[in-house]
Amino acid sequence: MAKKDTKKAAEVEYELLENPEEIKGRLEKGEAFVRENTKLVGGLIAVIILIIAGVLFMQINTQNQDKKAQAEMFQAVYYFEQDETDLALNGDGSNAGFLKIVDSYGRTDAANLAHFYIGSIYLSEGNFQKAIDHLKKFSASDYFVQARAFGLLGDAYLELGNTSDAIANYKKAVNHKENKFFAPRYLNKLAIAYEEAGDVANAIKTYNEIEEKYFESFEFTNARKHKARLEGLASK
């Protein structure tokens, strides 16, 4: 029955679409609606135009702000590379530091990158919670930098004794477009975090993954040594 009703409705709709008089009538109804509601239609069009204009303005403004922020951040990056962390964070009086870049250009790609630098500096200085706060605000499409950020977050959480979040972030670092160059390093950190958490079984499993998959890595020998140590402890 339902199929017949559906078929009948389709046939009626087809007949209506094929009928020039019906099409004309519908168009006239539409035109009448527009005439009777000119202010409403005009208002809707104006709102749509304003929204589109606003979006375009924000995009252009953000691009301009980002160019300016990138130029201002150049000296801060130089100080970071020279290990002048205080100047990198706070500036030198003439050039902005990373903290000012974040405050002044918060919506830009430059500010996003500044969060990574700030988090790295705070981690090296032992300000672990501040490091976490900034690293969590950072995101990147570059697989190396993003994996590095996850790894640094893991380090900060581990230093604070938060092994569960450390493990979660080390896993993200390992699995973020896993590759033979960086994955062994993060797996080694993950194994350490598991051992800190008292999860010897998963620590052994992680060291075993390094041993089986990354036998050419620098971490291979270390993984074999610590795997044997933990297996010895587990057998007692």
C-alpha contacts under 8 A as a table, 3 or more apart, distances in Angstrom:
res1	aa1	res2	aa2	distance
1	M	4	K	5.17
1	M	5	D	6.32
2	A	5	D	5.14
2	A	6	T	6.15
3	K	6	T	5.07
3	K	7	K	6.08
4	K	7	K	5.05
4	K	8	K	6.02
5	D	8	K	5.07
5	D	9	A	6.11
6	T	9	A	5.17
6	T	10	A	6.22
7	K	10	A	5.10
7	K	11	E	6.22
8	K	11	E	5.09
8	K	12	V	6.25
9	A	12	V	5.13
9	A	13	E	6.16
10	A	13	E	5.09
10	A	14	Y	6.10
11	E	14	Y	5.01
11	E	15	E	6.19
12	V	15	E	5.11
12	V	16	L	6.23
13	E	16	L	5.10
13	E	17	L	6.24
14	Y	17	L	5.16
14	Y	18	E	6.17
15	E	18	E	5.06
15	E	19	N	6.16
16	L	19	N	5.16
16	L	22	E	5.95
16	L	23	I	7.28
17	L	20	P	7.52
17	L	22	E	7.18
17	L	23	I	6.46
18	E	23	I	7.97
19	N	22	E	5.26
19	N	23	I	6.38
20	P	23	I	5.08
20	P	24	K	6.08
21	E	24	K	5.02
21	E	25	G	6.10
22	E	25	G	5.07
22	E	26	R	6.29
23	I	26	R	5.21
23	I	27	L	6.27
24	K	27	L	5.15
24	K	28	E	6.17
25	G	28	E	5.10
25	G	29	K	6.24
26	R	29	K	5.06
26	R	30	G	6.30
27	L	30	G	5.03
27	L	31	E	6.21
28	E	31	E	5.03
28	E	32	A	6.05
29	K	32	A	5.04
29	K	33	F	6.20
30	G	33	F	5.11
30	G	34	V	6.39
31	E	34	V	5.15
31	E	35	R	6.26
32	A	35	R	5.08
32	A	36	E	6.09
33	F	36	E	5.17
33	F	37	N	5.99
34	V	37	N	5.14
34	V	38	T	5.54
34	V	41	V	6.83
35	R	38	T	5.34
37	N	40	L	5.27
37	N	41	V	6.15
38	T	41	V	5.26
38	T	42	G	5.85
39	K	42	G	5.02
39	K	43	G	5.88
40	L	43	G	5.06
40	L	44	L	6.23
41	V	44	L	5.13
41	V	45	I	6.24
42	G	45	I	5.16
42	G	46	A	6.14
43	G	46	A	5.03
43	G	47	V	6.18
44	L	47	V	5.10
44	L	48	I	6.24
45	I	48	I	5.13
45	I	49	I	6.17
46	A	49	I	5.09
46	A	50	L	6.14
47	V	50	L	5.07
47	V	51	I	6.16
48	I	51	I	5.12
48	I	52	I	6.23
49	I	52	I	5.21
49	I	53	A	6.03
50	L	53	A	5.02
50	L	54	G	5.92
51	I	54	G	5.03
51	I	55	V	6.20
52	I	55	V	5.20
52	I	56	L	6.22
53	A	56	L	5.18
53	A	57	F	6.04
54	G	57	F	5.06
54	G	58	M	6.16
55	V	58	M	5.16
55	V	59	Q	6.24
56	L	59	Q	5.14
56	L	60	I	6.15
57	F	60	I	5.22
57	F	61	N	5.86
58	M	61	N	5.06
58	M	62	T	5.89
59	Q	62	T	5.18
59	Q	63	Q	6.19
60	I	63	Q	5.13
60	I	64	N	6.25
61	N	64	N	5.13
61	N	65	Q	6.04
62	T	65	Q	4.98
62	T	66	D	5.96
62	T	107	R	6.95
62	T	108	T	6.21
63	Q	66	D	5.07
63	Q	67	K	6.35
63	Q	108	T	7.54
64	N	67	K	5.25
64	N	68	K	6.41
65	Q	68	K	5.13
65	Q	69	A	6.05
65	Q	105	Y	6.72
65	Q	108	T	6.87
66	D	69	A	4.95
66	D	70	Q	5.98
66	D	105	Y	7.28
66	D	108	T	5.09
66	D	109	D	6.28
66	D	110	A	5.99
67	K	70	Q	5.20
67	K	71	A	6.35
68	K	71	A	5.25
68	K	72	E	6.29
69	A	72	E	5.04
69	A	73	M	5.97
69	A	101	I	6.52
69	A	105	Y	6.58
69	A	108	T	7.77
69	A	110	A	5.94
69	A	111	A	7.56
70	Q	73	M	5.12
70	Q	74	F	6.41
70	Q	110	A	5.59
71	A	74	F	5.55
72	E	75	Q	6.94
72	E	76	A	7.94
72	E	95	N	6.69
72	E	96	A	6.16
72	E	101	I	7.78
73	M	76	A	5.19
73	M	77	V	6.34
73	M	95	N	7.88
73	M	96	A	6.56
73	M	97	G	6.84
73	M	98	F	6.86
73	M	101	I	6.97
73	M	110	A	7.61
74	F	77	V	5.33
74	F	78	Y	6.44
75	Q	78	Y	4.94
75	Q	79	Y	6.28
75	Q	88	A	7.70
75	Q	95	N	6.59
75	Q	96	A	7.69
75	Q	97	G	7.90
76	A	79	Y	5.09
76	A	80	F	6.19
76	A	87	L	6.98
76	A	88	A	4.39
76	A	89	L	7.19
76	A	91	G	6.69
76	A	95	N	7.51
76	A	96	A	6.87
76	A	97	G	5.29
76	A	98	F	6.37
77	V	80	F	4.96
77	V	81	E	6.23
77	V	88	A	6.66
78	Y	81	E	5.18
78	Y	82	Q	6.30
78	Y	88	A	7.74
79	Y	82	Q	4.99
79	Y	83	D	6.18
79	Y	84	E	4.92
79	Y	85	T	6.60
79	Y	87	L	6.29
79	Y	88	A	5.07
80	F	83	D	5.02
80	F	84	E	5.66
80	F	85	T	5.59
80	F	87	L	7.97
80	F	88	A	5.35
80	F	117	Y	7.84
81	E	84	E	7.54
84	E	87	L	5.63
84	E	88	A	6.16
85	T	88	A	4.84
85	T	89	L	6.07
85	T	121	I	6.52
86	D	89	L	5.18
86	D	90	N	5.97
86	D	91	G	7.54
87	L	90	N	5.24
87	L	91	G	4.67
87	L	92	D	5.64
87	L	97	G	6.57
88	A	91	G	5.71
88	A	97	G	5.13
88	A	98	F	6.19
89	L	97	G	4.71
89	L	98	F	4.89
89	L	99	L	5.62
89	L	118	I	6.76
90	N	96	A	6.86
90	N	97	G	4.40
90	N	98	F	6.64
90	N	99	L	6.20
90	N	100	K	7.15
91	G	94	S	7.18
91	G	95	N	5.41
91	G	96	A	4.59
91	G	97	G	3.79
91	G	98	F	7.46
92	D	95	N	5.60
92	D	96	A	7.04
92	D	97	G	7.46
93	G	96	A	7.30
96	A	99	L	7.99
96	A	100	K	5.98
96	A	101	I	6.70
97	G	100	K	5.54
97	G	101	I	6.43
98	F	101	I	5.01
98	F	102	V	6.31
98	F	111	A	7.81
98	F	114	A	5.42
98	F	115	H	7.68
98	F	117	Y	7.45
98	F	118	I	6.62
99	L	102	V	5.25
99	L	103	D	6.35
99	L	114	A	7.59
99	L	118	I	7.39
100	K	103	D	4.98
100	K	104	S	5.86
101	I	104	S	5.24
101	I	105	Y	5.59
101	I	106	G	7.36
101	I	110	A	7.52
101	I	111	A	5.81
101	I	114	A	7.05
102	V	105	Y	5.52
102	V	106	G	5.02
102	V	111	A	4.72
102	V	112	N	7.60
102	V	114	A	6.55
102	V	115	H	7.21
103	D	106	G	5.78
105	Y	108	T	5.77
105	Y	110	A	7.58
105	Y	111	A	5.91
106	G	111	A	5.45
106	G	112	N	7.52
107	R	111	A	6.82
107	R	112	N	7.72
108	T	111	A	5.32
108	T	112	N	6.46
109	D	112	N	4.95
109	D	113	L	6.28
110	A	113	L	5.18
110	A	114	A	6.09
111	A	114	A	4.80
111	A	115	H	6.39
112	N	115	H	5.39
112	N	116	F	7.10
112	N	137	K	7.15
112	N	138	F	5.44
112	N	139	S	7.07
113	L	116	F	5.23
113	L	117	Y	6.68
113	L	138	F	6.70
114	A	117	Y	5.08
114	A	118	I	6.05
115	H	118	I	5.07
115	H	119	G	5.97
115	H	134	H	5.02
115	H	135	L	6.02
115	H	137	K	6.56
115	H	138	F	5.76
116	F	119	G	5.18
116	F	120	S	6.17
116	F	134	H	6.72
116	F	135	L	5.52
116	F	138	F	5.90
116	F	149	A	7.04
117	Y	120	S	5.10
117	Y	121	I	6.22
118	I	121	I	5.15
118	I	122	Y	6.15
118	I	131	A	7.03
118	I	134	H	6.62
118	I	135	L	7.88
119	G	122	Y	5.22
119	G	123	L	6.09
119	G	130	K	6.93
119	G	131	A	3.98
119	G	132	I	6.58
119	G	133	D	7.53
119	G	134	H	5.13
119	G	135	L	5.17
120	S	123	L	5.19
120	S	124	S	6.33
120	S	131	A	6.58
120	S	135	L	7.86
120	S	152	L	7.26
121	I	124	S	5.16
121	I	125	E	6.28
121	I	131	A	7.51
122	Y	125	E	5.01
122	Y	126	G	6.18
122	Y	127	N	4.91
122	Y	128	F	6.50
122	Y	130	K	6.34
122	Y	131	A	4.98
123	L	126	G	5.17
123	L	127	N	5.60
123	L	128	F	5.31
123	L	130	K	7.88
123	L	131	A	5.28
123	L	152	L	7.76
123	L	156	A	6.48
124	S	127	N	7.63
127	N	130	K	5.57
127	N	131	A	6.19
128	F	131	A	4.95
128	F	132	I	6.26
128	F	156	A	5.11
128	F	157	Y	7.40
128	F	159	E	7.19
128	F	160	L	7.02
129	Q	132	I	5.04
129	Q	133	D	6.22
129	Q	156	A	7.27
130	K	133	D	5.02
130	K	134	H	6.42
131	A	134	H	5.47
131	A	135	L	6.04
131	A	153	L	7.65
131	A	156	A	6.94
132	I	135	L	5.14
132	I	136	K	5.94
132	I	153	L	5.94
132	I	156	A	6.53
132	I	157	Y	7.66
133	D	136	K	5.60
133	D	137	K	6.91
134	H	137	K	5.29
134	H	138	F	6.81
135	L	138	F	5.22
135	L	149	A	6.43
135	L	152	L	7.87
135	L	153	L	6.65
136	K	139	S	7.87
136	K	153	L	7.75
138	F	149	A	7.73
139	S	146	Q	6.36
140	A	143	Y	7.39
140	A	145	V	6.78
140	A	146	Q	5.38
141	S	146	Q	7.02
142	D	145	V	5.63
142	D	146	Q	6.15
143	Y	146	Q	5.31
143	Y	147	A	5.95
143	Y	176	H	6.68
143	Y	177	K	6.45
144	F	147	A	5.28
144	F	148	R	6.07
145	V	148	R	4.91
145	V	149	A	6.19
146	Q	149	A	5.01
146	Q	150	F	6.39
146	Q	173	A	7.74
146	Q	176	H	7.84
147	A	150	F	5.12
147	A	151	G	6.19
147	A	172	K	7.17
147	A	173	A	4.41
147	A	174	V	7.32
147	A	176	H	5.99
148	R	151	G	4.95
148	R	152	L	6.17
148	R	173	A	6.78
149	A	152	L	5.09
149	A	153	L	6.19
149	A	173	A	7.85
150	F	153	L	5.08
150	F	154	G	6.24
150	F	169	N	5.22
150	F	170	Y	6.40
150	F	172	K	6.31
150	F	173	A	5.15
151	G	154	G	5.01
151	G	155	D	6.32
151	G	169	N	6.37
151	G	170	Y	5.49
151	G	173	A	5.56
151	G	186	Y	6.69
152	L	155	D	4.94
152	L	156	A	6.24
153	L	156	A	5.12
153	L	157	Y	6.18
153	L	166	A	7.03
153	L	169	N	6.39
154	G	157	Y	5.23
154	G	158	L	6.04
154	G	165	D	6.85
154	G	166	A	4.00
154	G	167	I	6.69
154	G	168	A	7.55
154	G	169	N	5.05
154	G	170	Y	5.51
155	D	158	L	5.13
155	D	159	E	6.19
155	D	166	A	6.64
156	A	159	E	5.16
156	A	160	L	6.44
156	A	166	A	7.58
157	Y	160	L	5.09
157	Y	161	G	6.34
157	Y	162	N	5.06
157	Y	163	T	6.67
157	Y	165	D	6.20
157	Y	166	A	5.01
158	L	161	G	4.98
158	L	162	N	5.41
158	L	163	T	5.44
158	L	165	D	7.85
158	L	166	A	5.29
158	L	193	A	6.95
159	E	162	N	7.47
162	N	165	D	5.83
162	N	166	A	6.24
163	T	166	A	4.84
163	T	167	I	5.95
163	T	193	A	5.98
163	T	194	Y	7.49
163	T	196	E	6.99
163	T	197	A	5.84
164	S	167	I	5.20
164	S	168	A	6.26
164	S	197	A	7.69
165	D	168	A	4.94
165	D	169	N	6.18
166	A	169	N	5.34
166	A	170	Y	6.15
166	A	190	L	7.86
166	A	193	A	6.73
167	I	170	Y	5.16
167	I	171	K	6.14
167	I	190	L	5.86
167	I	193	A	6.01
167	I	194	Y	6.98
168	A	171	K	5.25
168	A	172	K	6.42
169	N	172	K	4.92
169	N	173	A	6.21
170	Y	173	A	4.95
170	Y	174	V	6.21
170	Y	186	Y	5.91
170	Y	187	L	7.24
170	Y	189	K	6.93
170	Y	190	L	5.53
171	K	174	V	5.08
171	K	175	N	6.08
171	K	186	Y	7.71
171	K	187	L	7.72
171	K	190	L	6.99
172	K	175	N	5.20
172	K	176	H	5.77
173	A	176	H	5.42
173	A	183	A	7.40
173	A	186	Y	6.36
174	V	177	K	7.75
174	V	178	E	5.78
174	V	182	F	7.64
174	V	183	A	4.89
174	V	184	P	7.81
174	V	186	Y	5.65
174	V	187	L	6.40
175	N	178	E	5.01
175	N	183	A	7.69
178	E	182	F	7.63
178	E	183	A	5.87
179	N	182	F	6.10
179	N	183	A	5.67
180	K	183	A	5.77
180	K	184	P	6.77
180	K	214	Y	6.54
180	K	217	S	7.61
181	F	184	P	7.01
181	F	217	S	7.52
182	F	185	R	5.47
182	F	186	Y	6.70
183	A	186	Y	5.27
183	A	187	L	6.02
184	P	187	L	4.96
184	P	188	N	6.10
184	P	210	I	5.95
184	P	214	Y	6.60
184	P	217	S	6.87
184	P	219	E	6.27
184	P	220	F	7.99
185	R	188	N	5.23
185	R	189	K	6.52
185	R	219	E	6.69
186	Y	189	K	5.00
186	Y	190	L	6.04
187	L	190	L	4.82
187	L	191	A	6.14
187	L	206	T	6.39
187	L	207	Y	7.38
187	L	210	I	7.02
188	N	191	A	5.17
188	N	192	I	6.41
188	N	206	T	7.48
188	N	207	Y	6.83
188	N	210	I	7.76
188	N	219	E	7.07
188	N	223	A	7.17
189	K	192	I	5.09
189	K	193	A	6.25
190	L	193	A	5.03
190	L	194	Y	6.21
190	L	203	A	7.55
190	L	206	T	7.30
191	A	194	Y	5.06
191	A	195	E	6.26
191	A	202	N	7.25
191	A	203	A	4.38
191	A	204	I	7.28
191	A	206	T	5.55
191	A	207	Y	6.38
192	I	195	E	5.11
192	I	196	E	6.16
192	I	203	A	6.89
193	A	196	E	4.96
193	A	197	A	6.18
193	A	203	A	7.90
194	Y	197	A	5.02
194	Y	198	G	6.30
194	Y	199	D	5.08
194	Y	200	V	6.61
194	Y	202	N	6.37
194	Y	203	A	5.16
195	E	198	G	4.95
195	E	199	D	5.42
195	E	200	V	5.42
195	E	203	A	5.72
196	E	199	D	7.50
199	D	202	N	5.74
199	D	203	A	6.35
200	V	203	A	4.93
200	V	204	I	6.13
200	V	230	L	6.82
200	V	234	A	7.50
201	A	204	I	5.27
201	A	205	K	6.24
202	N	205	K	4.80
202	N	206	T	6.02
203	A	206	T	5.14
203	A	207	Y	6.29
203	A	227	K	7.81
204	I	207	Y	5.18
204	I	208	N	6.06
204	I	227	K	5.31
204	I	230	L	6.60
204	I	231	E	7.14
205	K	208	N	5.00
205	K	209	E	6.31
206	T	209	E	5.05
206	T	210	I	6.64
207	Y	210	I	5.21
207	Y	211	E	6.33
207	Y	223	A	4.96
207	Y	224	R	6.93
207	Y	226	H	7.42
207	Y	227	K	5.77
208	N	211	E	4.90
208	N	212	E	6.11
208	N	223	A	7.22
208	N	224	R	7.50
208	N	227	K	6.95
209	E	212	E	5.21
209	E	213	K	5.81
209	E	214	Y	7.58
210	I	213	K	5.44
210	I	214	Y	5.03
210	I	215	F	6.79
210	I	219	E	7.36
210	I	220	F	6.12
210	I	223	A	6.54
211	E	214	Y	5.92
211	E	215	F	5.44
211	E	220	F	5.60
211	E	223	A	6.47
211	E	224	R	6.49
212	E	215	F	6.28
214	Y	217	S	5.43
214	Y	220	F	6.63
215	F	220	F	5.41
216	E	220	F	6.84
217	S	220	F	5.43
218	F	221	T	7.05
218	F	222	N	7.92
219	E	222	N	5.28
219	E	223	A	5.99
220	F	223	A	5.13
220	F	224	R	6.37
221	T	224	R	5.25
221	T	225	K	6.33
222	N	225	K	5.17
222	N	226	H	6.25
223	A	226	H	5.33
223	A	227	K	5.85
224	R	227	K	5.13
224	R	228	A	6.19
225	K	228	A	5.36
225	K	229	R	6.33
226	H	229	R	4.86
226	H	230	L	6.09
227	K	230	L	5.24
227	K	231	E	6.07
228	A	231	E	5.07
228	A	232	G	6.11
229	R	232	G	5.14
229	R	233	L	6.37
230	L	233	L	4.96
230	L	234	A	6.03
231	E	234	A	5.00
231	E	235	S	6.20
232	G	235	S	5.31
232	G	236	K	6.75
233	L	236	K	5.53
